């Protein structure tokens, strides 16, 4: 249970969705099979019957019912079973495909683990690399915590901070005053403020350096404000610094969904 709780912190779906699929093959000769005619659902029917028997099947991600009725000569159509098995084995929406050697090694470890007396040891039944997105941050190499083949932006696991990289310049400045007032206003170095014309702005840029301008507070920093002894904005206390993850295939720095909502509100 502790392992499941630990894994669910980094996975956006329930742990039960990671379980295997159960295929119920029903071959009959003189009785009818379960069908979807008249609005019926064989999988739902099976779940209801398991529930009535007080059998917990939450460890399985889904139940597939495959029913066939043999002819009077006793010939059975196993093709539909073969088709259902092939479809499930080729499904990589949750689990990534693994080499047969890894599957064999997993069975060996399970046999070794349960061949004697069961003891409480740390055993990872749900390794992240099998179920989560394979993308890694190029700066800190943290894995994306979302499901495989997700469509939204990449996000890291809870509490996983990135590290600064000179190569990727993944440092984000936000206005310190707005931060203290509960807003998040991102500021980026610019040659001129929004109130300065292009010619005046370029002249000031040559004289006073780049500026950091907040949408709420205006210009909060100039890199060459004084003749000498100018410090960076972090030492002046006018900005709050965050380190963003750098995901492959993404042109700009990516904020988390929480950060984005705060930016848009600010």
C-alpha positions as CSV (number, residue, x, y, z in Angstrom):
1,X,0.0,0.0,0.0
2,X,2.8,2.4,0.8
3,X,4.4,1.7,-2.6
4,X,1.1,2.4,-4.4
5,X,0.7,5.7,-2.5
6,X,4.3,6.7,-3.3
7,X,3.8,5.9,-7.0
8,X,0.5,7.7,-7.3
9,X,2.2,11.0,-6.3
10,X,4.0,11.0,-9.6
11,X,1.3,9.5,-11.7
12,X,-1.8,11.5,-12.8
13,X,-4.1,8.5,-12.9
14,X,-5.2,5.9,-10.3
15,X,-2.9,3.0,-9.6
16,X,-5.6,0.6,-10.6
17,X,-5.3,1.8,-14.2
18,X,-1.8,0.2,-14.2
19,X,-3.1,-3.3,-13.5
20,X,-3.3,-6.0,-16.1
21,X,-6.3,-6.7,-18.3
22,X,-8.4,-9.8,-17.5
23,X,-9.8,-11.6,-20.5
24,X,-12.8,-13.8,-19.8
25,X,-13.2,-16.4,-22.6
26,X,-16.7,-17.9,-22.6
27,X,-17.3,-20.9,-24.9
28,X,-20.7,-22.4,-24.9
29,X,-22.8,-24.8,-27.0
30,X,-26.3,-24.9,-25.7
31,X,-26.6,-21.5,-24.0
32,X,-26.3,-18.0,-25.2
33,X,-23.3,-15.8,-24.7
34,X,-23.4,-12.3,-23.2
35,X,-23.9,-9.7,-25.9
36,X,-24.3,-6.0,-26.3
37,X,-27.7,-6.3,-27.9
38,X,-30.6,-4.5,-26.2
39,X,-28.2,-2.1,-24.6
40,X,-26.3,-4.7,-22.5
41,X,-22.6,-4.5,-21.6
42,X,-20.9,-7.8,-20.9
43,X,-18.0,-6.2,-19.0
44,X,-20.3,-4.2,-16.8
45,X,-22.4,-7.3,-16.1
46,X,-19.2,-9.2,-15.1
47,X,-18.2,-6.4,-12.7
48,X,-21.6,-6.4,-11.1
49,X,-21.5,-10.1,-10.6
50,X,-18.0,-10.0,-9.1
51,X,-19.3,-7.2,-6.8
52,X,-22.3,-9.3,-5.8
53,X,-19.9,-12.1,-4.8
54,X,-17.9,-9.5,-2.8
55,X,-14.8,-10.1,-4.9
56,X,-12.4,-7.2,-5.2
57,X,-11.2,-6.7,-8.8
58,X,-9.9,-3.1,-8.4
59,X,-6.3,-4.3,-9.1
60,X,-7.3,-5.0,-12.8
61,X,-7.4,-2.1,-15.2
62,X,-10.3,-3.6,-17.2
63,X,-12.2,-6.7,-18.0
64,X,-12.6,-8.0,-21.6
65,X,-15.3,-10.5,-22.3
66,X,-14.9,-12.8,-25.3
67,X,-17.8,-15.1,-25.9
68,X,-18.3,-17.6,-28.7
69,X,-20.9,-20.3,-29.3
70,X,-19.7,-23.5,-30.9
71,X,-21.6,-25.2,-33.7
72,X,-23.3,-28.6,-33.3
73,X,-20.2,-30.4,-34.5
74,X,-18.2,-29.0,-31.6
75,X,-16.1,-26.6,-33.6
76,X,-15.1,-23.6,-31.7
77,X,-14.0,-20.2,-33.1
78,X,-10.8,-19.3,-31.2
79,X,-10.0,-16.6,-33.7
80,X,-11.8,-13.9,-31.7
81,X,-9.8,-14.8,-28.6
82,X,-6.6,-14.6,-30.6
83,X,-7.6,-11.2,-31.9
84,X,-8.5,-9.9,-28.4
85,X,-5.2,-11.1,-27.0
86,X,-3.2,-9.5,-29.8
87,X,-5.0,-6.2,-29.3
88,X,-4.2,-6.1,-25.6
89,X,-0.6,-7.1,-26.1
90,X,0.0,-4.4,-28.7
91,X,-1.6,-1.7,-26.5
92,X,1.1,0.7,-25.2
93,X,-1.2,3.5,-24.0
94,X,-0.3,2.7,-20.4
95,X,2.6,0.3,-20.5
96,X,5.6,0.6,-22.7
97,X,6.7,-2.4,-24.7
98,X,9.4,-4.4,-23.0
99,X,11.9,-6.9,-24.3
100,X,11.2,-10.6,-23.6
101,X,14.5,-10.7,-21.6
102,X,13.1,-8.1,-19.2
103,X,9.9,-10.0,-18.8
104,X,11.8,-13.3,-18.1
105,X,14.0,-11.6,-15.5
106,X,10.9,-10.1,-13.8
107,X,9.4,-13.7,-13.6
108,X,12.7,-14.9,-12.2
109,X,12.8,-12.2,-9.5
110,X,9.1,-13.0,-8.6
111,X,9.9,-16.7,-8.3
112,X,12.9,-16.0,-6.1
113,X,11.0,-13.5,-3.9
114,X,8.0,-15.8,-3.2
115,X,9.8,-19.1,-3.2
116,X,10.4,-19.0,0.6
117,X,8.9,-17.2,3.5
118,X,7.4,-13.8,2.6
119,X,9.3,-10.9,4.2
120,X,8.7,-7.2,4.0
121,X,11.2,-5.8,1.6
122,X,11.3,-2.8,-0.7
123,X,10.1,-4.2,-4.0
124,X,9.1,-1.9,-6.9
125,X,6.3,-3.5,-8.8
126,X,5.4,-0.3,-10.7
127,X,8.6,1.3,-12.0
128,X,8.0,4.8,-13.4
129,X,9.7,4.1,-16.7
130,X,7.1,1.6,-17.7
131,X,4.1,3.8,-17.3
132,X,5.1,7.5,-17.4
133,X,6.2,9.7,-20.2
134,X,9.8,9.1,-21.3
135,X,10.7,12.8,-21.7
136,X,13.5,14.1,-19.4
137,X,14.4,17.6,-18.5
138,X,17.6,18.5,-20.3
139,X,18.9,20.4,-17.3
140,X,18.3,18.1,-14.3
141,X,17.2,14.9,-16.2
142,X,14.0,14.6,-14.1
143,X,11.4,12.5,-15.9
144,X,8.0,13.9,-16.8
145,X,5.4,12.7,-14.3
146,X,2.5,12.4,-16.8
147,X,1.0,9.4,-18.5
148,X,2.6,8.0,-21.7
149,X,1.4,9.6,-24.9
150,X,-0.2,12.6,-23.1
151,X,-1.1,15.7,-25.1
152,X,-0.6,18.5,-22.6
153,X,2.7,20.1,-21.6
154,X,5.3,18.1,-19.6
155,X,5.4,18.5,-15.9
156,X,7.8,17.0,-13.3
157,X,6.8,15.1,-10.2
158,X,5.7,16.8,-7.0
159,X,8.6,18.6,-5.2
160,X,11.1,17.9,-8.0
161,X,13.1,21.2,-8.4
162,X,15.2,21.9,-11.5
163,X,18.9,23.1,-11.5
164,X,20.2,26.1,-13.3
165,X,22.1,25.5,-16.5
166,X,24.2,28.2,-18.3
167,X,23.6,26.3,-21.6
168,X,19.8,26.6,-21.4
169,X,19.5,29.8,-19.3
170,X,16.5,28.3,-17.5
171,X,16.3,31.1,-14.9
172,X,12.9,32.9,-14.7
173,X,12.6,36.4,-13.0
174,X,9.3,37.5,-11.4
175,X,8.6,40.9,-9.8
176,X,9.4,40.6,-6.1
177,X,6.8,43.2,-5.1
178,X,4.1,41.4,-7.0
179,X,5.2,38.1,-5.5
180,X,4.7,39.5,-2.0
181,X,1.3,40.7,-3.0
182,X,0.2,37.3,-4.2
183,X,0.7,37.9,-7.9
184,X,3.2,36.3,-10.3
185,X,4.4,38.7,-13.0
186,X,7.2,37.4,-15.2
187,X,9.8,39.9,-16.3
188,X,12.3,39.4,-19.1
189,X,15.3,41.6,-20.1
190,X,14.4,44.1,-22.8
191,X,16.2,46.9,-24.6
192,X,13.6,49.5,-23.7
193,X,10.5,49.9,-21.6
194,X,7.0,49.9,-23.1
195,X,6.7,53.7,-22.6
196,X,9.9,54.5,-24.5
197,X,10.1,54.9,-28.3
198,X,12.4,52.8,-30.4
199,X,15.0,55.6,-30.9
200,X,14.9,56.8,-27.3
201,X,14.9,53.2,-26.1
202,X,18.0,52.2,-28.1
203,X,19.8,55.3,-26.8
204,X,19.0,54.5,-23.2
205,X,20.0,50.9,-23.8
206,X,23.4,52.0,-25.0
207,X,23.7,54.2,-21.9
208,X,21.9,52.3,-19.2
209,X,21.8,48.7,-20.4
210,X,18.8,46.5,-20.5
211,X,15.7,46.9,-18.4
212,X,13.3,44.6,-16.5
213,X,9.7,45.9,-16.7
214,X,6.8,44.6,-14.7
215,X,3.3,45.0,-16.1
216,X,2.1,46.3,-12.7
217,X,5.0,48.1,-11.3
218,X,6.8,49.4,-14.4
219,X,10.6,49.4,-14.8
220,X,12.1,47.7,-11.7
221,X,15.7,47.4,-12.8
222,X,18.3,48.8,-15.3
223,X,21.5,46.9,-15.7
224,X,23.7,50.0,-15.8
225,X,21.8,52.4,-13.6
226,X,25.0,53.7,-11.9
227,X,28.4,54.6,-13.3
228,X,30.0,51.6,-11.5
229,X,29.2,49.0,-8.9
230,X,26.0,47.9,-10.5
231,X,24.7,44.6,-9.1
232,X,22.4,42.0,-10.7
233,X,18.6,42.2,-10.0
234,X,18.8,39.3,-7.6
235,X,21.2,41.1,-5.2
236,X,19.0,44.2,-5.4
237,X,16.0,42.3,-4.2
238,X,13.7,43.5,-7.0
239,X,13.1,40.0,-8.5
240,X,12.1,36.5,-7.3
241,X,14.1,33.8,-9.1
242,X,12.7,30.4,-10.2
243,X,14.5,27.6,-12.2
244,X,12.3,26.1,-14.9
245,X,12.6,22.6,-16.5
246,X,13.8,22.4,-20.1
247,X,11.9,19.7,-21.9
248,X,13.0,18.3,-25.3
249,X,11.2,19.6,-28.3
250,X,9.9,22.7,-26.4
251,X,11.2,26.0,-27.7
252,X,10.6,28.0,-24.6
253,X,10.6,27.5,-20.8
254,X,7.6,25.7,-19.5
255,X,5.7,26.7,-16.4
256,X,3.5,24.3,-14.5
257,X,-0.2,24.6,-14.8
258,X,-0.4,26.3,-11.4
259,X,2.3,28.8,-12.4
260,X,0.5,29.5,-15.6
261,X,-2.8,30.3,-13.9
262,X,-1.0,32.7,-11.6
263,X,0.8,34.4,-14.5
264,X,-2.4,34.8,-16.4
265,X,-4.2,36.2,-13.4
266,X,-1.3,38.5,-12.6
